[in-house]
Amino acid sequence: MKRKLLPLTLMLIAGLVTVIITFIRGYSIIYKLVSLLIVFLIFYFIGSVIVYFLDHFDKVNADAARAAVAEKDSEAGDAADGTAGQENG
């Protein structure tokens, strides 16, 4: 999944909504630009935090999956060793 574009997409959609609302309400150009800049910064930060947490959760899930596979392989190896020892003994 392409998460690199998530903050930019979120920021641009929020900016579009801001531009439409400020245009409809007839605010001055300075107010429009200042509010657009603030919205861009806030939503870029929010998008970056979301991407960070999603990447962190993926890393944690991948580590847990690797640990589960290693544990399963270890149990399978122990069971095979135990069975071989009983047959020989």
Buried (B, 14 or more C-beta within 10 A) or exposed (E): EEEEEBBBEBBBEBBEEBBEEBEEEEBEEEEBEEBBEEBBEEBBEBBBEBBEEEEEEEEEEEEEEEEEEEEEEEEEEEEEEEEEEEEEE
